[in-house]
Amino acid sequence: MAGTPDGAPVALVVGAGDYIGAAIAKRFAAGGF
């Protein structure tokens, strides 16, 4: 963590965005929107 102060948060945000995007796409494909 000391070597990369903002490296982990960025990866976390990117990962979360990818997960949320997949969930939204799933819902859209299922006709939940």
N, CA, C and O atoms as a Maestro MAE file, in Angstrom:
{
 s_m_m2io_version
 :::
 2.0.0
}

f_m_ct {
 s_m_title
 :::
 protein
 m_atom[132] {
  # First column is atom index #
  i_m_mmod_type
  r_m_x_coord
  r_m_y_coord
  r_m_z_coord
  i_m_residue_number
  s_m_chain_name
  s_m_pdb_residue_name
  s_m_pdb_atom_name
  i_m_atomic_number
  :::
  1 25 0.845 -1.196 0.000 1 A "MET " " N  " 7
  2 3 0.000 0.000 0.000 1 A "MET " " CA " 6
  3 2 0.883 1.251 0.000 1 A "MET " " C  " 6
  4 15 0.534 2.261 -0.611 1 A "MET " " O  " 8
  5 25 2.028 1.179 0.689 2 A "ALA " " N  " 7
  6 3 2.896 2.349 0.798 2 A "ALA " " CA " 6
  7 2 3.497 2.711 -0.560 2 A "ALA " " C  " 6
  8 15 3.744 3.882 -0.845 2 A "ALA " " O  " 8
  9 25 3.731 1.688 -1.399 3 A "GLY " " N  " 7
  10 3 4.331 1.952 -2.708 3 A "GLY " " CA " 6
  11 2 3.329 2.562 -3.671 3 A "GLY " " C  " 6
  12 15 3.691 3.395 -4.503 3 A "GLY " " O  " 8
  13 25 2.059 2.151 -3.564 4 A "THR " " N  " 7
  14 3 1.034 2.665 -4.479 4 A "THR " " CA " 6
  15 2 -0.144 3.225 -3.682 4 A "THR " " C  " 6
  16 15 -1.120 2.516 -3.438 4 A "THR " " O  " 8
  17 25 -0.055 4.502 -3.273 5 A "PRO " " N  " 7
  18 3 -1.117 5.123 -2.467 5 A "PRO " " CA " 6
  19 2 -2.457 5.208 -3.190 5 A "PRO " " C  " 6
  20 15 -3.510 5.014 -2.583 5 A "PRO " " O  " 8
  21 25 -2.412 5.499 -4.490 6 A "ASP " " N  " 7
  22 3 -3.676 5.626 -5.228 6 A "ASP " " CA " 6
  23 2 -3.820 4.538 -6.289 6 A "ASP " " C  " 6
  24 15 -4.702 4.617 -7.143 6 A "ASP " " O  " 8
  25 25 -2.974 3.544 -6.238 7 A "GLY " " N  " 7
  26 3 -3.063 2.464 -7.223 7 A "GLY " " CA " 6
  27 2 -4.196 1.512 -6.885 7 A "GLY " " C  " 6
  28 15 -4.938 1.084 -7.769 7 A "GLY " " O  " 8
  29 25 -4.333 1.177 -5.593 8 A "ALA " " N  " 7
  30 3 -5.388 0.251 -5.173 8 A "ALA " " CA " 6
  31 2 -6.782 0.854 -5.370 8 A "ALA " " C  " 6
  32 15 -7.650 0.202 -5.950 8 A "ALA " " O  " 8
  33 25 -7.016 2.090 -4.898 9 A "PRO " " N  " 7
  34 3 -8.346 2.708 -5.072 9 A "PRO " " CA " 6
  35 2 -8.779 2.765 -6.534 9 A "PRO " " C  " 6
  36 15 -9.942 2.517 -6.851 9 A "PRO " " O  " 8
  37 25 -7.848 3.091 -7.414 10 A "VAL " " N  " 7
  38 3 -8.180 3.174 -8.841 10 A "VAL " " CA " 6
  39 2 -8.617 1.805 -9.350 10 A "VAL " " C  " 6
  40 15 -9.612 1.690 -10.065 10 A "VAL " " O  " 8
  41 25 -7.870 0.771 -8.978 11 A "ALA " " N  " 7
  42 3 -8.206 -0.586 -9.415 11 A "ALA " " CA " 6
  43 2 -9.562 -0.996 -8.849 11 A "ALA " " C  " 6
  44 15 -10.348 -1.674 -9.511 11 A "ALA " " O  " 8
  45 25 -9.822 -0.573 -7.616 12 A "LEU " " N  " 7
  46 3 -11.093 -0.922 -6.973 12 A "LEU " " CA " 6
  47 2 -12.253 -0.255 -7.702 12 A "LEU " " C  " 6
  48 15 -13.283 -0.880 -7.953 12 A "LEU " " O  " 8
  49 25 -12.076 1.015 -8.037 13 A "VAL " " N  " 7
  50 3 -13.139 1.755 -8.738 13 A "VAL " " CA " 6
  51 2 -13.392 1.137 -10.110 13 A "VAL " " C  " 6
  52 15 -14.539 0.965 -10.521 13 A "VAL " " O  " 8
  53 25 -12.308 0.803 -10.817 14 A "VAL " " N  " 7
  54 3 -12.448 0.194 -12.140 14 A "VAL " " CA " 6
  55 2 -13.156 -1.150 -12.023 14 A "VAL " " C  " 6
  56 15 -14.042 -1.463 -12.818 14 A "VAL " " O  " 8
  57 25 -12.764 -1.940 -11.033 15 A "GLY " " N  " 7
  58 3 -13.378 -3.251 -10.836 15 A "GLY " " CA " 6
  59 2 -14.853 -3.119 -10.479 15 A "GLY " " C  " 6
  60 15 -15.691 -3.873 -10.974 15 A "GLY " " O  " 8
  61 25 -15.161 -2.152 -9.613 16 A "ALA " " N  " 7
  62 3 -16.551 -1.943 -9.205 16 A "ALA " " CA " 6
  63 2 -17.386 -1.492 -10.403 16 A "ALA " " C  " 6
  64 15 -18.519 -1.940 -10.582 16 A "ALA " " O  " 8
  65 25 -16.819 -0.605 -11.219 17 A "GLY " " N  " 7
  66 3 -17.536 -0.115 -12.399 17 A "GLY " " CA " 6
  67 2 -17.828 -1.253 -13.366 17 A "GLY " " C  " 6
  68 15 -18.902 -1.316 -13.963 17 A "GLY " " O  " 8
  69 25 -16.851 -2.158 -13.514 18 A "ASP " " N  " 7
  70 3 -17.034 -3.300 -14.415 18 A "ASP " " CA " 6
  71 2 -18.136 -4.214 -13.884 18 A "ASP " " C  " 6
  72 15 -18.970 -4.708 -14.643 18 A "ASP " " O  " 8
  73 25 -18.126 -4.429 -12.566 19 A "TYR " " N  " 7
  74 3 -19.129 -5.311 -11.947 19 A "TYR " " CA " 6
  75 2 -20.526 -4.702 -12.072 19 A "TYR " " C  " 6
  76 15 -21.484 -5.391 -12.422 19 A "TYR " " O  " 8
  77 25 -20.631 -3.405 -11.782 20 A "ILE " " N  " 7
  78 3 -21.930 -2.719 -11.874 20 A "ILE " " CA " 6
  79 2 -22.411 -2.710 -13.327 20 A "ILE " " C  " 6
  80 15 -23.596 -2.908 -13.598 20 A "ILE " " O  " 8
  81 25 -21.485 -2.481 -14.251 21 A "GLY " " N  " 7
  82 3 -21.850 -2.460 -15.667 21 A "GLY " " CA " 6
  83 2 -22.405 -3.807 -16.104 21 A "GLY " " C  " 6
  84 15 -23.373 -3.873 -16.863 21 A "GLY " " O  " 8
  85 25 -21.787 -4.881 -15.621 22 A "ALA " " N  " 7
  86 3 -22.251 -6.226 -15.978 22 A "ALA " " CA " 6
  87 2 -23.639 -6.472 -15.391 22 A "ALA " " C  " 6
  88 15 -24.494 -7.076 -16.038 22 A "ALA " " O  " 8
  89 25 -23.857 -6.002 -14.161 23 A "ALA " " N  " 7
  90 3 -25.151 -6.204 -13.504 23 A "ALA " " CA " 6
  91 2 -26.248 -5.454 -14.259 23 A "ALA " " C  " 6
  92 15 -27.349 -5.971 -14.450 23 A "ALA " " O  " 8
  93 25 -25.933 -4.228 -14.684 24 A "ILE " " N  " 7
  94 3 -26.919 -3.427 -15.427 24 A "ILE " " CA " 6
  95 2 -27.218 -4.096 -16.771 24 A "ILE " " C  " 6
  96 15 -28.371 -4.166 -17.196 24 A "ILE " " O  " 8
  97 25 -26.167 -4.585 -17.434 25 A "ALA " " N  " 7
  98 3 -26.352 -5.241 -18.733 25 A "ALA " " CA " 6
  99 2 -27.223 -6.488 -18.571 25 A "ALA " " C  " 6
  100 15 -28.073 -6.780 -19.413 25 A "ALA " " O  " 8
  101 25 -26.997 -7.212 -17.482 26 A "LYS " " N  " 7
  102 3 -27.788 -8.423 -17.208 26 A "LYS " " CA " 6
  103 2 -29.255 -8.040 -17.023 26 A "LYS " " C  " 6
  104 15 -30.150 -8.679 -17.576 26 A "LYS " " O  " 8
  105 25 -29.485 -7.003 -16.249 27 A "ARG " " N  " 7
  106 3 -30.850 -6.564 -15.958 27 A "ARG " " CA " 6
  107 2 -31.517 -6.097 -17.255 27 A "ARG " " C  " 6
  108 15 -32.683 -6.401 -17.506 27 A "ARG " " O  " 8
  109 25 -30.771 -5.363 -18.069 28 A "PHE " " N  " 7
  110 3 -31.315 -4.854 -19.330 28 A "PHE " " CA " 6
  111 2 -31.677 -6.016 -20.248 28 A "PHE " " C  " 6
  112 15 -32.727 -6.007 -20.891 28 A "PHE " " O  " 8
  113 25 -30.794 -7.023 -20.303 29 A "ALA " " N  " 7
  114 3 -31.042 -8.182 -21.164 29 A "ALA " " CA " 6
  115 2 -32.253 -8.970 -20.665 29 A "ALA " " C  " 6
  116 15 -32.980 -9.571 -21.456 29 A "ALA " " O  " 8
  117 25 -32.464 -8.964 -19.349 30 A "ALA " " N  " 7
  118 3 -33.586 -9.712 -18.775 30 A "ALA " " CA " 6
  119 2 -34.888 -8.926 -18.891 30 A "ALA " " C  " 6
  120 15 -35.964 -9.452 -18.603 30 A "ALA " " O  " 8
  121 25 -34.789 -7.667 -19.312 31 A "GLY " " N  " 7
  122 3 -35.999 -6.861 -19.472 31 A "GLY " " CA " 6
  123 2 -36.445 -6.240 -18.155 31 A "GLY " " C  " 6
  124 15 -37.616 -5.898 -17.994 31 A "GLY " " O  " 8
  125 25 -35.515 -6.094 -17.210 32 A "GLY " " N  " 7
  126 3 -35.865 -5.503 -15.926 32 A "GLY " " CA " 6
  127 2 -35.910 -3.984 -15.962 32 A "GLY " " C  " 6
  128 15 -36.355 -3.340 -15.013 32 A "GLY " " O  " 8
  129 25 -35.437 -3.415 -17.083 33 A "PHE " " N  " 7
  130 3 -35.402 -1.948 -17.147 33 A "PHE " " CA " 6
  131 2 -36.720 -1.440 -17.720 33 A "PHE " " C  " 6
  132 15 -36.907 -0.232 -17.862 33 A "PHE " " O  " 8
  :::
 }
 m_bond[131] {
  # First column is bond index #
  i_m_from
  i_m_to
  i_m_order
  :::
  1 1 2 1
  2 2 3 1
  3 3 4 2
  4 3 5 1
  5 5 6 1
  6 6 7 1
  7 7 8 2
  8 7 9 1
  9 9 10 1
  10 10 11 1
  11 11 12 2
  12 11 13 1
  13 13 14 1
  14 14 15 1
  15 15 16 2
  16 15 17 1
  17 17 18 1
  18 18 19 1
  19 19 20 2
  20 19 21 1
  21 21 22 1
  22 22 23 1
  23 23 24 2
  24 23 25 1
  25 25 26 1
  26 26 27 1
  27 27 28 2
  28 27 29 1
  29 29 30 1
  30 30 31 1
  31 31 32 2
  32 31 33 1
  33 33 34 1
  34 34 35 1
  35 35 36 2
  36 35 37 1
  37 37 38 1
  38 38 39 1
  39 39 40 2
  40 39 41 1
  41 41 42 1
  42 42 43 1
  43 43 44 2
  44 43 45 1
  45 45 46 1
  46 46 47 1
  47 47 48 2
  48 47 49 1
  49 49 50 1
  50 50 51 1
  51 51 52 2
  52 51 53 1
  53 53 54 1
  54 54 55 1
  55 55 56 2
  56 55 57 1
  57 57 58 1
  58 58 59 1
  59 59 60 2
  60 59 61 1
  61 61 62 1
  62 62 63 1
  63 63 64 2
  64 63 65 1
  65 65 66 1
  66 66 67 1
  67 67 68 2
  68 67 69 1
  69 69 70 1
  70 70 71 1
  71 71 72 2
  72 71 73 1
  73 73 74 1
  74 74 75 1
  75 75 76 2
  76 75 77 1
  77 77 78 1
  78 78 79 1
  79 79 80 2
  80 79 81 1
  81 81 82 1
  82 82 83 1
  83 83 84 2
  84 83 85 1
  85 85 86 1
  86 86 87 1
  87 87 88 2
  88 87 89 1
  89 89 90 1
  90 90 91 1
  91 91 92 2
  92 91 93 1
  93 93 94 1
  94 94 95 1
  95 95 96 2
  96 95 97 1
  97 97 98 1
  98 98 99 1
  99 99 100 2
  100 99 101 1
  101 101 102 1
  102 102 103 1
  103 103 104 2
  104 103 105 1
  105 105 106 1
  106 106 107 1
  107 107 108 2
  108 107 109 1
  109 109 110 1
  110 110 111 1
  111 111 112 2
  112 111 113 1
  113 113 114 1
  114 114 115 1
  115 115 116 2
  116 115 117 1
  117 117 118 1
  118 118 119 1
  119 119 120 2
  120 119 121 1
  121 121 122 1
  122 122 123 1
  123 123 124 2
  124 123 125 1
  125 125 126 1
  126 126 127 1
  127 127 128 2
  128 127 129 1
  129 129 130 1
  130 130 131 1
  131 131 132 2
  :::
 }
}
